[in-house]
Amino acid sequence: MFVETYIPPFFRNICDFMSLDHVTSEYESELAKELGLVNSISVAVGAMIGGGIFTVLGFLAGFAGPGAVFSFGIGGAIAFFTTFSYVRLAARYPSSGGEFIFLRKTFPNPLIGNGVGVLLWLGYSVTIALYAFTFGIYTTEALAGWTGNHDLFEVSGQPELLSIQRLLSAVVVFVFMYINLRGVEETGLIQNIIVAFKVGVLLFFAIVGLFFVDYDRFTAENIAPNGVANIFIGAAVIFVAYEGFQVIVNTAEEMKNPGRDIPLGMLISIIVVSLTYMGVAFAAIGMADDPSNLSEAALIELVTPWGWFAVLLITLGAVASTSSAINATLLGSSRLAYTMAQWKGFPDSLAKISEKNKVPWISIITTAAISWLFTFIGDIQSIANAGSIIFLAIFGIVNYTAISEFEGRKKLMPILTAIAIVLYIGIDIWFIIDQKKGLALVILVIFLFGSLFWAVFNGYRLREEADFQPPAIPPPMEDAIKRHEVPTFNLHEGIVVDYENLERIMVTVSGKKHESQAIQLASAMAEKYDIHVDMVNVGGDPAVFDEAKTILGNNFVKYSRIQEDGDPFDKLIEIYNRNNYQLIIMGSRRQNSVWDRLMNTSMTEKVVNTVPCPVIQVHPARYGQGYGDIDDMFVLFSGDIRDSYLARWARILDSFGTASSVFAYHYINVPLLVPLDGVSEHPAILESIDNFDEYVADLADKVELPGVRPIVLFGHNFTSSIVSATQGREPDAILIGHTYDEGFRNRLRTPLAYRIMNKVDCVLIVYHMGREAQRLSK
């Protein structure tokens, strides 16, 4: 039995697939596993699209001018490239502790991990306060406009201590503390609804706003009225708007499939948020009479001329944005505090789980309390500036951790990203000093010294617990393999042996070069089993038969030529119905474009869906290989009814050669974050391998196909794994069953056969079952 492992180059740049030998498998999380990919994206998008775009936009427009659109793009790029470090580290240390765990496992001294963990937790608390401030600003702005009482509902970036704006900010934190205490499934459902609504509102603003944009404002001479440098400075100042994607890592233990959902959730959410920010910024700055005078409630100010409905919609969008950001950040930060308490970085009480709702209830209340405090003592500009520096620093530390953990080319991206982040931290600090943002500096100093003090104090507090062993990190492979359906192979009985009843077959001929190998296959089959071949052409020149006649004649095959005019598909079906063929063989060439796949159904697909007999589709080798001998052949089995047919066709093809070898492959897709090292030793996989050995032996015995070698192939990408296997063994042919992809999504992507054909140097033969076999397979 052979086991092959392949890691495609693209995913090497995304994930770390190193061994998890240092991790024990004796781990059970108390947290409920109820979050999926949609929840993952929703948490990240919800955490990012919060206060930033609604309140910082006005300031950024005045500071960077129309170039603020690019400021958002630069911030998104830094977050995007930092994602690669997060994904690699999460692959090695999947835990709700996120950055804290990365540092504790990478650096022996717990002082570093504990200190950064506290700073991160406080940073989350500050950003929750920022989102709460935004909620207060937009709700009081709406109330002031609807009531006309601007004195009572005063809107300010730095309101009075006991103002209605601060009171509303504090109340919304309390509300989402209560929601988080109810349970993660309920939290996730509410999050999905809120995020869908707020993204829809922002897209509405961006799209409608395009009709009111002054496009001259974005010309080269007008794009940076305050200098190009301000565009880059602006990206540093508003970077807090991209805080949030990493909270996905903090919910790893509550995800159903963290191996897939963590990387996809991060990457998708950053792309969605970056495009949304840039679209809204473009529309807002292009619409404003004077972008430099936009207020904290800029979007309401801009849509007021559209009428009360637009004001209401933007207000509800701001409420939804800030609410979901509070919800998502509170979810992630409370899980961070919970994990830190498990690792003795915080008092044990913060690790207590509610027996009823399976949530860390003390962590949730404590995090919310700190955020609630900042809604009364902070102002929106200072909190945004402080938050930007804190999270730039955290992302810089994560990239540094990735540099320390990994070797070779894996270091390059985190090195470049870390350099950019250090530069931006310097820019941010310079800006705060230059703009005399004293409160922001005070917050930063208190947080830095507070984090260091707690880390040192906690070390002394735990001196008597020197024998403490932190909980094991759950290996991502364990749950992913359990959730992944490893097939149990069962032989399908009662399948008619196709070649026993073959008397007459159709071969479509157009005279094109790509059909040569299909004709050679038909000729070899007809010679072996004394079959009559009809060469069929619709509407061509008689010369199209010349090559086919030569091939068939040299093999002394009985053949006829049929050439008629008319619609190619209708005429093929008419000819088929007249002669009742048992098999159709067709050559194939590459489909040219996505547009071609969307607008045109291929001839092969139309024929397969119409005729009851099987169809063999032959994709030629790139270098003109023929069928004289097939020394090595791959047969790809999937564990369903198609395999019984494929085994029989493998026997037919095998009989053409003199000393051929048949390799029966089965592919098991390993989730993105699951390391491939050691997967083959997992009990579920070992059981599947044994089943596959027996399955292939039984199939080979029934069709009299000797010497078949079963191989289970592991990887993170099917096409790349198969291509890698062909490069190692250089087969002459690959035989696969048709996958019957359907739907708009599959029309957008290149079909599997073409993805393989374009990357291998051998013939690819696709077996399409007849309608009766299709019915049995369902």
C-alpha positions in Angstrom: 0.0 0.0 0.0 1.3 3.4 -0.9 0.5 6.8 0.7 1.5 10.0 -1.1 1.4 13.5 0.3 1.5 16.7 -1.7 1.5 20.3 -0.6 0.6 22.7 -3.4 3.0 25.7 -3.7 0.2 28.3 -3.2 -0.9 26.9 0.1 2.7 26.7 1.3 2.5 30.5 1.3 -0.7 30.5 3.3 -0.3 27.8 5.9 2.3 26.1 8.0 2.1 22.3 7.6 4.8 21.3 10.0 4.4 18.4 12.4 2.4 18.7 15.6 4.4 16.1 17.4 4.7 18.4 20.4 0.9 18.5 20.9 -1.0 15.9 22.8 -4.4 14.6 21.6 -5.9 14.4 25.1 -7.8 17.6 24.8 -11.4 18.4 25.3 -12.7 21.9 25.1 -15.6 22.9 27.3 -16.7 25.5 24.8 -19.6 24.7 22.5 -18.7 24.0 18.9 -21.4 25.8 17.0 -19.8 28.3 14.6 -19.3 27.7 10.9 -17.7 29.5 8.0 -20.5 32.1 7.7 -20.2 32.8 11.4 -16.4 33.1 11.0 -16.7 35.7 8.2 -19.5 37.4 10.1 -17.4 37.7 13.2 -14.5 39.2 11.4 -16.5 41.6 9.2 -18.6 42.6 12.2 -15.5 43.3 14.2 -13.9 45.4 11.5 -16.8 47.4 10.1 -17.6 49.3 13.2 -16.7 52.8 14.4 -13.9 53.3 11.8 -15.8 53.9 8.5 -18.6 55.9 10.2 -16.6 58.3 12.5 -13.0 58.3 11.3 -14.0 58.9 7.7 -14.7 62.6 8.2 -11.4 63.2 9.9 -9.5 61.2 7.2 -11.2 63.0 4.4 -10.0 66.3 5.8 -6.5 65.1 6.4 -5.7 63.0 3.3 -8.3 64.5 0.9 -9.6 62.2 -1.9 -6.5 60.1 -1.4 -8.2 58.8 1.7 -9.6 56.0 -0.6 -6.0 54.8 -0.9 -5.4 55.2 2.8 -8.1 52.5 3.4 -6.4 50.4 0.7 -3.0 50.6 2.4 -4.4 49.7 5.8 -6.2 46.7 4.2 -3.0 45.5 2.5 -1.1 45.5 5.9 -3.9 43.6 7.5 -4.1 41.2 4.5 -0.4 40.3 4.6 -0.5 40.0 8.4 -3.2 37.3 7.9 -0.6 34.9 6.5 1.4 35.0 9.8 -1.9 34.5 11.7 -2.9 31.5 9.6 0.5 29.8 9.9 0.6 30.3 13.7 -3.0 29.2 14.1 -2.1 26.0 12.2 0.5 25.2 14.8 -1.3 26.5 17.9 -5.1 26.5 17.3 -6.7 28.0 20.4 -9.1 30.7 21.6 -6.1 32.4 23.0 -4.8 33.6 19.6 -1.8 35.9 19.9 -1.4 35.1 23.6 -0.9 31.4 22.8 1.4 32.1 19.9 3.8 34.0 22.2 3.5 31.6 25.1 4.4 28.7 22.9 7.1 30.5 20.9 9.0 32.2 23.7 9.9 30.3 26.9 9.6 33.3 29.2 5.8 33.7 30.0 6.4 37.4 30.8 6.3 38.1 27.0 3.1 36.2 26.3 1.3 37.4 29.4 2.3 41.1 28.9 1.2 41.1 25.2 -2.0 39.2 26.1 -3.0 41.9 28.6 -2.2 44.7 26.1 -4.3 42.9 23.5 -7.2 42.4 25.9 -7.1 46.1 26.9 -6.9 47.1 23.2 -10.0 45.1 22.5 -11.8 46.9 25.4 -10.8 50.3 24.0 -12.1 49.4 20.5 -15.4 48.3 22.0 -15.6 51.7 23.5 -14.8 53.3 20.1 -17.7 51.4 18.5 -19.9 52.4 21.4 -19.0 56.0 20.9 -19.9 55.7 17.2 -23.3 54.2 18.2 -23.9 57.2 20.5 -22.9 59.8 17.9 -25.1 58.4 15.1 -28.1 57.8 17.3 -28.0 61.2 19.0 -27.5 62.8 15.5 -30.6 61.1 14.3 -32.6 62.0 17.4 -31.4 65.6 17.1 -32.5 65.8 13.5 -35.9 64.2 14.1 -36.8 66.2 17.2 -35.1 69.4 16.2 -33.7 69.6 19.8 -29.9 69.9 19.2 -29.2 71.2 22.6 -30.6 68.1 24.3 -29.1 65.7 21.8 -25.7 67.3 21.5 -23.4 65.5 19.1 -19.7 65.7 19.8 -16.5 63.7 19.5 -15.8 64.6 23.2 -19.3 65.0 24.9 -20.0 65.9 28.4 -19.6 63.3 31.1 -23.3 62.8 31.7 -24.6 63.5 28.2 -27.3 61.4 26.4 -24.6 60.4 23.9 -22.4 58.9 26.5 -25.4 57.2 28.2 -26.4 55.5 24.9 -22.8 54.4 24.3 -22.7 52.7 27.7 -26.2 51.1 27.3 -25.2 49.4 24.0 -22.2 47.8 25.7 -24.5 46.4 28.4 -27.0 45.1 25.8 -24.3 43.1 24.0 -22.8 41.8 27.2 -26.2 40.3 27.9 -26.4 38.8 24.4 -23.0 37.2 24.7 -24.0 35.7 28.0 -26.9 34.0 26.4 -24.7 31.7 24.4 -22.4 31.5 21.3 -24.9 30.1 18.9 -27.4 32.9 19.6 -24.5 35.4 19.4 -23.5 34.0 16.0 -27.0 34.1 14.6 -27.6 37.7 15.7 -24.1 38.6 14.3 -25.0 37.1 10.9 -28.2 39.1 10.6 -26.6 42.4 11.7 -23.5 42.0 9.4 -25.6 41.2 6.4 -27.7 44.3 7.0 -24.9 46.8 7.6 -22.9 45.6 4.6 -26.0 46.1 2.5 -26.5 49.6 3.8 -22.9 50.6 3.1 -23.0 49.1 -0.4 -26.3 51.0 -1.0 -24.6 54.2 0.0 -21.5 53.5 -2.2 -23.5 52.5 -5.3 -26.1 55.3 -5.1 -23.4 57.8 -4.2 -21.7 57.1 -7.5 -24.4 59.1 -9.3 -23.5 62.2 -7.2 -19.7 61.9 -7.3 -17.6 64.7 -8.6 -15.1 62.6 -10.5 -12.8 65.5 -11.2 -11.9 65.4 -7.5 -10.0 62.1 -8.1 -7.8 63.3 -10.9 -4.0 63.2 -10.5 -3.7 66.9 -9.6 -6.6 66.8 -7.0 -6.1 63.4 -5.4 -3.7 64.6 -2.7 -4.3 68.3 -1.9 -2.4 68.0 1.4 0.5 66.0 0.0 1.0 62.3 -0.8 2.6 61.7 2.6 -0.8 62.4 4.3 -2.3 59.4 2.4 0.2 57.1 4.1 -0.1 58.9 7.4 -3.8 58.5 7.2 -3.5 54.8 6.8 -1.6 54.6 10.1 -4.0 56.8 11.9 -7.1 54.9 11.0 -5.6 51.4 11.1 -7.9 50.6 14.0 -10.6 50.3 11.4 -9.0 47.0 10.4 -8.8 45.6 13.9 -11.1 42.6 14.1 -10.2 40.0 11.5 -7.9 38.2 14.1 -10.8 37.6 16.5 -11.6 34.6 14.4 -8.6 32.9 16.0 -10.1 33.5 19.4 -13.2 31.5 18.5 -11.2 28.5 17.1 -12.4 26.2 19.9 -16.0 27.0 19.1 -15.8 26.4 15.4 -17.1 23.2 13.7 -14.3 23.2 11.2 -11.5 25.6 12.2 -9.0 24.1 9.7 -11.0 25.5 6.8 -12.9 28.4 8.4 -10.0 30.3 10.1 -8.0 31.1 6.9 -10.9 31.5 4.6 -12.7 33.7 7.1 -9.7 36.0 7.6 -8.9 36.4 3.9 -12.5 36.8 2.7 -13.4 39.3 5.5 -10.4 41.5 4.8 -11.1 41.6 1.1 -14.8 42.4 1.7 -14.0 45.1 4.3 -11.3 46.8 2.2 -13.5 47.0 -0.8 -16.4 48.3 1.2 -14.3 51.0 3.0 -12.8 52.1 -0.3 -16.2 52.2 -2.0 -17.8 54.2 0.8 -14.9 56.6 1.0 -14.9 57.2 -2.8 -18.6 58.0 -2.8 -18.5 60.1 0.4 -15.6 62.3 -0.6 -16.8 62.6 -4.1 -20.3 63.7 -2.9 -19.2 66.2 -0.3 -19.2 69.9 -1.1 -16.1 70.3 1.1 -14.5 67.0 2.2 -12.3 68.8 4.7 -15.4 69.8 6.8 -17.1 66.4 7.2 -18.2 65.8 10.8 -18.0 62.6 12.9 -21.5 61.8 11.5 -20.4 62.3 7.9 -22.6 59.7 6.3 -25.8 61.2 7.8 -24.7 64.6 6.8 -24.2 63.5 3.1 -27.5 61.6 2.7 -29.7 64.3 4.3 -30.6 65.8 0.9 -31.8 62.3 -0.2 -34.7 62.4 2.3 -35.7 60.9 5.7 -35.6 57.4 4.4 -31.9 57.6 3.5 -31.1 59.2 6.9 -33.0 56.4 8.7 -31.2 53.7 6.6 -27.7 55.2 7.3 -28.6 55.6 11.0 -29.7 52.0 11.2 -26.6 50.9 9.3 -24.4 52.7 11.8 -26.3 51.2 14.6 -25.9 47.7 13.0 -22.2 48.3 12.3 -21.3 49.4 15.8 -23.5 46.8 17.4 -22.0 43.9 15.4 -18.5 45.2 16.1 -19.2 45.4 19.8 -20.7 41.9 19.7 -17.8 40.3 17.7 -15.0 42.1 19.6 -16.6 41.2 23.0 -16.9 37.6 21.8 -13.2 37.4 20.8 -11.8 39.4 23.8 -13.7 37.5 26.4 -12.4 34.2 24.9 -8.9 35.7 25.1 -9.3 36.4 28.8 -10.8 32.9 29.3 -7.7 31.3 27.7 -5.3 33.5 29.6 -6.9 32.4 32.8 -6.5 28.7 31.8 -2.8 29.4 31.3 -2.6 31.3 34.6 -2.0 34.6 32.8 -5.2 35.9 34.6 -7.0 34.9 37.8 -8.7 31.5 37.6 -12.1 33.0 38.0 -12.0 34.4 34.4 -11.9 30.8 33.1 -15.2 29.8 34.6 -17.7 28.5 32.1 -21.4 28.8 32.4 -22.9 25.3 32.7 -26.1 26.4 31.0 -24.8 28.4 28.1 -21.2 27.1 27.8 -19.7 30.7 27.7 -16.9 32.2 29.9 -19.4 34.5 31.7 -16.9 36.2 34.1 -14.6 37.1 31.2 -17.5 38.6 29.3 -18.6 40.7 32.2 -15.1 41.9 33.0 -14.3 42.8 29.4 -17.6 44.7 29.1 -17.0 46.6 32.3 -13.6 48.0 31.2 -15.2 49.0 27.8 -18.1 50.6 29.7 -15.6 52.7 31.7 -14.0 54.1 28.6 -17.3 55.2 27.2 -17.3 57.8 30.0 -13.7 58.9 30.2 -12.5 58.9 26.5 -13.1 60.8 23.3 -13.4 59.3 19.9 -10.2 60.7 18.3 -7.9 59.7 21.2 -9.4 56.2 21.4 -9.1 55.7 17.6 -5.4 56.9 17.7 -4.5 54.7 20.7 -6.3 51.7 19.2 -4.4 52.1 15.9 -1.0 52.0 17.6 -2.0 49.1 19.9 -3.1 46.9 17.1 -0.3 47.9 14.8 2.0 46.8 17.6 0.1 43.5 18.1 0.3 42.7 14.4 4.0 43.6 14.4 4.6 41.2 17.3 2.6 38.4 15.5 4.8 38.9 12.4 7.9 38.8 14.5 6.6 35.6 16.1 6.1 34.1 12.7 9.7 35.1 11.8 11.0 33.3 14.9 8.9 30.2 14.3 9.5 29.5 10.6 12.5 29.2 8.3 13.4 29.9 4.7 11.0 31.6 2.4 8.3 31.5 5.0 10.1 34.3 6.8 10.0 36.8 3.8 6.4 38.0 4.0 6.3 38.5 7.8 9.7 40.3 7.6 8.4 42.8 5.0 5.1 43.2 6.8 6.9 43.8 10.2 9.1 46.5 8.7 6.0 48.3 7.3 4.3 48.0 10.6 7.2 49.5 12.6 7.3 52.4 10.1 3.6 53.0 10.6 3.8 52.9 14.4 6.5 55.6 14.2 4.2 57.6 11.9 1.3 57.2 14.3 3.2 58.3 17.4 4.6 61.3 15.5 1.1 62.2 14.5 -0.3 62.0 18.0 2.5 64.2 19.3 2.2 66.7 16.5 -1.6 66.9 16.9 -1.3 67.2 20.7 -3.5 64.2 21.4 -2.6 64.0 25.1 -5.3 61.5 26.1 -4.2 59.0 23.4 -0.6 59.2 24.8 -2.0 58.7 28.4 -4.0 55.7 27.3 -1.0 54.1 25.6 1.4 54.8 28.6 -1.1 53.4 31.1 -1.8 50.3 29.0 1.9 49.6 28.4 3.0 50.0 32.0 -0.2 48.3 33.2 0.5 45.2 30.9 4.1 45.0 32.1 3.2 45.5 35.7 0.6 42.7 35.6 2.9 40.3 33.7 5.7 40.8 36.4 3.3 40.7 39.3 1.5 37.6 38.0 4.9 35.9 37.7 5.5 36.5 41.4 2.0 35.4 42.2 2.5 32.1 40.6 5.9 31.3 42.0 4.4 28.5 44.2 2.8 26.9 41.1 6.1 26.0 39.4 4.7 22.6 38.5 1.7 24.1 36.6 1.2 22.5 33.2 -0.9 24.6 30.8 -3.7 22.8 28.9 -2.8 21.1 25.7 -3.4 22.8 22.4 -6.1 20.8 20.4 -4.4 19.4 17.3 -6.5 20.8 14.4 -6.1 17.4 12.6 -8.2 15.5 15.2 -11.5 17.2 14.8 -11.1 17.9 11.1 -10.5 14.2 10.3 -13.5 13.3 12.4 -15.7 15.8 10.6 -14.3 14.9 7.2 -16.2 11.9 5.8 -13.5 9.3 5.1 -15.3 7.0 2.6 -16.1 3.3 3.3 -15.7 1.6 -0.1 -18.4 -0.9 -1.2 -18.4 -2.7 -4.5 -21.5 -2.2 -6.7 -22.9 -5.4 -8.0 -25.0 -6.0 -11.0 -23.1 -3.8 -13.4 -23.2 -4.9 -17.0 -19.7 -5.3 -18.4 -19.7 -2.7 -21.2 -17.3 -4.3 -23.6 -19.1 -7.7 -23.7 -22.0 -6.2 -25.6 -20.2 -3.7 -27.9 -21.0 -4.3 -31.6 -21.1 -0.8 -33.1 -19.5 2.5 -31.8 -19.6 6.1 -33.0 -16.5 8.2 -33.3 -17.0 11.9 -34.1 -14.6 13.2 -36.7 -13.9 16.8 -37.7 -10.4 16.5 -39.1 -8.9 18.5 -36.1 -5.6 17.4 -34.6 -7.1 17.0 -31.1 -9.2 14.0 -32.3 -6.3 11.8 -33.3 -5.9 10.1 -29.9 -9.7 9.5 -29.7 -9.6 7.8 -33.1 -6.6 5.7 -32.0 -8.4 4.6 -28.9 -11.5 3.6 -31.0 -9.2 1.7 -33.4 -7.4 -0.3 -30.7 -10.7 -1.2 -29.0 -12.4 -2.2 -32.3 -9.4 -4.4 -33.2 -9.3 -6.1 -29.8 -13.0 -6.8 -29.6 -14.0 -7.0 -33.3 -16.3 -3.9 -33.2 -17.6 -1.9 -36.1 -16.7 1.8 -36.1 -18.8 4.5 -37.7 -16.9 7.7 -38.3 -19.4 10.5 -38.2 -19.0 14.1 -39.5 -21.6 16.8 -39.9 -21.1 19.5 -42.5 -17.4 19.1 -43.3 -15.2 18.3 -46.2 -14.7 14.6 -47.1 -11.0 15.1 -46.5 -11.7 15.2 -42.7 -11.8 11.4 -42.8 -8.3 10.9 -44.2 -6.4 10.5 -40.9 -9.2 8.4 -39.4 -9.2 6.0 -42.4 -5.4 5.6 -42.2 -5.5 4.8 -38.4 -8.5 2.4 -38.7 -7.2 0.8 -42.0 -3.7 0.1 -40.5 -5.4 -1.9 -37.7 -7.7 -3.8 -40.1 -10.8 -2.4 -38.4 -14.3 -2.6 -40.0 -15.5 1.0 -40.4 -18.1 3.2 -42.2 -18.1 6.9 -43.0 -21.3 8.9 -42.3 -21.3 12.5 -43.4 -24.5 14.7 -43.4 -25.4 18.3 -43.3 -27.4 20.1 -40.6 -27.1 21.3 -37.0 -24.2 19.3 -35.5 -25.9 18.3 -32.3 -29.3 17.5 -33.8 -27.7 15.5 -36.6 -25.5 13.5 -34.2 -28.6 12.5 -32.2 -30.5 11.6 -35.3 -27.6 9.4 -36.5 -27.3 7.8 -33.1 -31.0 7.0 -33.0 -30.8 5.3 -36.4 -27.9 3.0 -35.5 -28.4 2.4 -31.8 -24.7 2.6 -30.8 -23.5 1.1 -27.6 -20.7 3.7 -27.1 -19.7 7.1 -28.4 -16.1 8.3 -28.5 -15.4 12.0 -28.8 -12.2 14.0 -28.9 -11.9 17.1 -26.7 -10.2 20.4 -26.8 -9.9 23.2 -24.2 -12.8 25.5 -23.6 -11.6 29.0 -24.3 -13.1 31.2 -21.6 -15.5 31.7 -18.7 -17.8 33.4 -21.1 -17.8 30.3 -23.3 -18.7 28.1 -20.3 -21.4 30.4 -19.1 -23.1 31.0 -22.5 -22.5 27.7 -24.3 -23.1 24.1 -23.3 -20.3 21.9 -24.7 -21.2 19.4 -27.4 -20.0 16.5 -25.1 -22.2 17.7 -22.3 -25.3 17.9 -24.5 -24.6 14.5 -26.0 -24.1 12.9 -22.5 -27.3 14.4 -21.3 -29.3 13.0 -24.3 -28.1 9.5 -25.2 -28.6 6.5 -23.0 -25.2 4.9 -23.8 -21.8 5.7 -22.3 -19.6 8.4 -23.8 -15.8 8.3 -23.7 -14.2 11.8 -23.9 -10.5 11.8 -24.8 -8.4 14.8 -23.9 -5.1 14.6 -25.8 -1.6 14.7 -24.3 0.2 17.9 -24.7 3.1 16.3 -26.6 1.2 14.1 -29.1 1.6 10.7 -27.3 -0.2 7.8 -29.0 -1.8 4.6 -27.9 0.7 2.1 -29.2 1.5 1.1 -25.6 0.2 2.2 -22.2 3.0 1.4 -19.8 1.5 3.1 -16.8 -2.1 4.2 -16.2 -3.8 6.0 -13.3 -7.4 5.2 -12.5 -9.0 7.7 -10.1 -11.6 5.9 -7.9 -14.1 7.9 -5.8 -16.0 5.1 -3.9 -19.3 5.3 -5.9 -20.9 3.3 -8.8 -18.6 4.9 -11.4 -15.7 2.9 -10.1 -17.2 -0.4 -11.3 -17.3 1.0 -14.8 -13.9 2.6 -14.6 -12.3 -0.7 -13.5 -13.8 -2.4 -16.6 -12.5 0.3 -18.9 -9.1 0.2 -17.2 -9.0 -3.5 -18.2 -9.8 -2.6 -21.8 -7.1 0.1 -22.0 -4.6 -2.1 -20.1 -5.0 -4.9 -22.7 -3.6 -2.6 -25.4 -0.1 -2.5 -23.9 2.5 -5.2 -23.5 3.7 -4.6 -19.9 1.4 -2.0 -18.4 0.9 -1.1 -14.7 -2.3 0.2 -13.3 -2.3 2.5 -10.3 -5.7 2.9 -8.5 -5.8 6.2 -6.8 -8.1 7.7 -4.2 -7.8 11.3 -3.0 -8.6 12.4 0.5 -8.8 16.2 0.8 -7.2 17.5 4.0 -8.5 20.8 5.4 -6.3 23.8 4.9 -5.0 24.2 8.4 -4.4 20.5 9.0 -0.7 19.6 8.8 -0.2 16.7 6.3 2.6 15.2 8.4 1.2 12.4 10.4 -2.2 12.4 8.7 -1.6 8.9 7.3 -1.3 7.5 10.8 -4.7 8.8 12.0 -6.9 5.8 12.9 -9.8 6.9 10.6 -7.4 7.3 7.7 -5.7 3.9 8.4 -9.2 2.3 8.3 -9.9 4.0 5.1 -6.6 2.8 3.6 -7.4 -0.8 4.5 -10.9 -0.5 3.1 -9.5 0.9 -0.1 -7.0 -1.9 -0.4 -9.8 -4.5 -0.2 -12.0 -2.5 -2.5 -9.4 -2.3 -5.3 -8.5 -6.0 -4.9 -12.2 -7.0 -5.2 -12.7 -4.7 -8.2 -9.6 -6.0 -10.0 -10.6 -9.6 -9.3 -14.1 -9.2 -10.8 -12.8 -7.6 -14.0 -9.7 -9.7 -14.3 -7.3 -6.8 -14.0 -4.1 -8.1 -12.4 -1.4 -6.2 -10.6 -3.4 -3.1 -9.6 -1.5 -1.0 -7.0 -3.8 0.9 -4.7 -2.6 4.4 -3.6 -4.2 6.9 -1.2 -3.2 10.4 -2.0 -3.4 13.2 0.5 -3.3 16.9 -0.1 -5.0 20.3 0.2 -5.9 20.6 -3.5 -7.1 17.8 -5.8 -5.7 18.9 -9.1 -2.2 19.8 -7.7 -2.0 16.5 -5.9 -2.8 14.5 -9.0 -0.4 16.5 -11.1 2.4 15.9 -8.5 1.7 12.2 -8.6 2.0 12.2 -12.5 5.3 14.0 -12.3 6.6 11.3 -10.0 5.4 8.3 -12.1 4.8 9.7 -15.6 1.8 7.7 -16.6 0.7 7.4 -20.2 -3.0 7.8 -19.4 -5.3 9.0 -16.6 -8.8 7.5 -16.4 -11.5 9.4 -14.4 -15.3 9.3 -14.1 -17.3 12.3 -15.0 -18.2 14.4 -11.9 -21.5 15.9 -13.2 -20.8 19.4 -11.9 -23.9 21.6 -12.0 -24.9 25.1 -11.2 -23.7 28.6 -11.9 -20.7 28.3 -9.6 -19.3 25.3 -11.5 -19.9 27.0 -14.8 -17.6 29.8 -13.6 -14.8 27.5 -12.8 -12.8 25.4 -15.3 -14.1 21.8 -15.3 -12.0 19.3 -13.4 -11.0 17.4 -16.5 -9.7 20.5 -18.1 -7.8 21.6 -14.9 -6.0 18.3 -15.0 -5.5 18.2 -18.8 -3.8 21.6 -18.8 -1.2 20.5 -16.3 -0.3 16.9 -17.2 1.7 15.4 -20.1 -0.4 12.3 -20.6 -3.7 11.4 -22.2 -6.8 12.1 -20.0 -9.8 9.8 -20.6 -13.1 10.8 -19.0 -15.8 8.1 -18.8 -19.4 9.5 -18.9 -21.9 6.9 -17.7 -25.1 6.3 -19.7 -28.4 7.5 -18.4 -29.3 4.2 -16.8 -26.0 4.1 -14.9 -26.6 7.7 -13.8 -30.0 6.8 -12.5 -28.5 3.9 -10.5 -25.8 6.2 -9.0 -28.3 8.5 -7.5 
